[in-house]
Amino acid sequence: MQKIRSGTLAALFFGSIFIPALSLAAAPADSPIREAALNDTVAWDFIEGLTTEIGPRPAGTPQEARARDWAVTKLKSLGFSNVRAETYTMPVWLRGHEEARVISPYPQNLILAALGNSASTPEKGIEDEVAYFPTLADLEAAPEGSLKGKIAFVSHAMHATQDGSSYGYFGAARRQGPSIASKKGAIAILIRSIGTDSHRQPHTGVQMWTDGVKPIPAAALSVPDAEQLTRMISRGQPIRLHLTLSSKMLKDQPSGNVIAEIPGGDPKAGVVVAACHLDSWDQGTGAIDDGAGCGIVAAAALQASKAGPLRRTIRVLMAGAEEVGGNGGRAYYEAHGKEPHAMAMESDFGADRVWRVDFKLPQGHDALTRRLATVLEPLGIGASRLPAGGGSDIEPLIKAGVPVVDLQQDGTRYFDIHHTPDDTLDKVDLQQLRQNVAAWAVALFEIANAPESLGVK
Amino acid sequence: MQKIRSGTLAALFFGSIFIPALSLAAAPADSPIREAALNDTVAWDFIEGLTTEIGPRPAGTPQEARARDWAVTKLKSLGFSNVRAETYTMPVWLRGHEEARVISPYPQNLILAALGNSASTPEKGIEDEVAYFPTLADLEAAPEGSLKGKIAFVSHAMHATQDGSSYGYFGAARRQGPSIASKKGAIAILIRSIGTDSHRQPHTGVQMWTDGVKPIPAAALSVPDAEQLTRMISRGQPIRLHLTLSSKMLKDQPSGNVIAEIPGGDPKAGVVVAACHLDSWDQGTGAIDDGAGCGIVAAAALQASKAGPLRRTIRVLMAGAEEVGGNGGRAYYEAHGKEPHAMAMESDFGADRVWRVDFKLPQGHDALTRRLATVLEPLGIGASRLPAGGGSDIEPLIKAGVPVVDLQQDGTRYFDIHHTPDDTLDKVDLQQLRQNVAAWAVALFEIANAPESLGVK
């Protein structure tokens, strides 16, 4: 996932983030939806099937294409309408062999994973001294040229947070570290994984080279390996490292989105987009990132549709190529951006429970905000004053002014697993998954049937 | 670790495993030892140094030789006497490349690790159908020859236990599964890791081919990968797997034990052996298996010696080649078995707290049992009626009749990590480690100074 979190801090400065308690004079009309969704089986079956039968599905690869076929078949069998794949082409970075070894003074292997768009080393690898930077700011402060012939190693102090905000902050080491290190002359960069676990599972992830910067080999050490290297460095002797990373770039590979709809009765009222992404990183099976999101939005759309006819069409968007830069979200907007959109929502933060709801609605929609807060409260979800930011699959829609509601999931465990081989089905908790389906189902029903005029045309 | 647990079940049938509460009329005389040991820094420093500066140290390899040199230097600097390495030679199995891929119907890679003494596949690997056995008993029940041309896959239902007894029971899939599968014609065997975690970290471990059995490729899938393969199998279609495992066997490689002593005043009273093992499996840094044990026994011997002169010599035995069959323990017995031994103890079950003490003493030593129970009770350790079994480094001594006391550690987390790449320093909890040092220090002091006649000559 790539959360958009601009505006969060500003809101924090202007008082409590939570809106006042709401009137609960009557039992919410949505109770049957909520109760049915809390026993949902569709979401689990979707995630179990996708992760087992397809497994890893990197953007632009044959595995992602198989995932599209699988999802189209599955969504049709679940009764969705207008199910189809919409394809586009894109460049693809593919991981090859990767190996790191401390040569001296404490010879041993380290476990790492190349970052997206990493350059390759020569086939025989490179061997050089490590230059250590406790934080990204320390790397930024290094004089130009001072890293010539060195392997930069950047650490950080990321800890788990419920709202996932530590990823935005500490993730800069991955997103910006490689370009900064290259500018200063480094021949390669290693970062401490952007993760909160203690397992030898490196966290990969995309990074983009800034304009004019020469790509260099770039990889993440697992957290225990980063700590091991730090302990070696603290002993004071120069550390020499041998590094082999191979990868390749392919042009014009097919990727695509899968779209499925629950048709509404009033086409002019605009569609409600319920987004997730179908691609995953290459080393796990993409259970929490983002098989879970796709299972949740599909199951919730079905649960909402069972409660009666909908005014607006719910359009499930299972985007392609989210992990490598949001190609699917952009392709969707190019194809559909001019259609009327009433609301955009996205599920891409695992399967742990929804604990907060954020809104970004036009002026004058306080009544809808209150109704949504009321139907979500029985699920233990507090309505906040923080602006909803969405995620990268719906980013172009949001930039165009489409309203957005975020059902924020508990991210405490998320970065233990995110972008590692460990992103597998066993990490999904069925009861928390069902709470997600229930939250989405009651919210989608309320939004799809809202009598207000919503969105942009 | 390879615990010897014979006799445990028998004891359970004859009543409560715990001996009655003990008289605590006076504050135990050992309090200063215990209090000092609860602030020990030697054990942590030992484990931190060994795992950082040496890292993995497989039996019979240059890394194990470096670990011996490191330990000799360290133990001398800590003030031990008669510090030396005692070497021997042995055959060595070395891991090579390993890869598994489901070919059809759900193509994807699986993560695995070869078991010790596994045969190699041809360089290009093998490809065949999987034959699934939910338990080892199911494999045993398969007709002779029925596995011809098949890759056997054996699962099990191991769960964590405080006393580690699930390892003895479920570990049979690793110890016996390969030989049984080969006898029935299988071309390879995969087992679900003998582990209790949910991470993609396969658990390796030794297995020995029974006489006359043809070695076949044998490996453990990580727990999530074993579950993934089981889900695929449950769908009913034949699963075809491609498997590449390479390894090599070397003859007559050097291994060895490291020995260090705190000399006692009465050589005729017999030595007290405090054992651990210096070798580790090849993929982790051997923090809990068994850097921790070596840190604990070295630190405890020093803490005991600080409290005053000792009657008996405490001999720290850091054995080589425990993981591959106990070569170090046998070499020790060949060299020293005829010397008088008063007691043998071993620490090889991680660094979590000691919760129970077991005894195997000759008739007439109830007073020593009571004194040990009394000094251990303030550390939250209950004295049991279960017979102590020791571990493989001291197995030859125990078989020869040397008394043994087991300070049983909490094994609830142990098999999450055991024999995986995840066996790293961050898994050691400093406070629990110090409780171990305190338990060992008070016990060693009591045993080394016991006025009774102990042991065999």
Chai-1 contact restraints between the chains, C-beta under 6 A:
chainA,res_idxA,chainB,res_idxB,connection_type,confidence,min_distance_angstrom,max_distance_angstrom,comment,restraint_id
A,T52,B,R231,contact,1.0,0.0,6.0,A-B,restraint_1
A,E53,B,Y106,contact,1.0,0.0,6.0,A-B,restraint_2
A,G55,B,Q108,contact,1.0,0.0,6.0,A-B,restraint_3
A,Y106,B,E53,contact,1.0,0.0,6.0,A-B,restraint_4
A,Q108,B,G55,contact,1.0,0.0,6.0,A-B,restraint_5
A,S198,B,D426,contact,1.0,0.0,6.0,A-B,restraint_6
A,H199,B,H199,contact,1.0,0.0,6.0,A-B,restraint_7
A,H199,B,D422,contact,1.0,0.0,6.0,A-B,restraint_8
A,R200,B,P421,contact,1.0,0.0,6.0,A-B,restraint_9
A,R200,B,D422,contact,1.0,0.0,6.0,A-B,restraint_10
A,P224,B,T424,contact,1.0,0.0,6.0,A-B,restraint_11
A,P224,B,D426,contact,1.0,0.0,6.0,A-B,restraint_12
A,R231,B,T52,contact,1.0,0.0,6.0,A-B,restraint_13
A,P421,B,R200,contact,1.0,0.0,6.0,A-B,restraint_14
A,D422,B,H199,contact,1.0,0.0,6.0,A-B,restraint_15
A,D422,B,R200,contact,1.0,0.0,6.0,A-B,restraint_16
A,T424,B,P224,contact,1.0,0.0,6.0,A-B,restraint_17
A,D426,B,S198,contact,1.0,0.0,6.0,A-B,restraint_18
A,D426,B,P224,contact,1.0,0.0,6.0,A-B,restraint_19
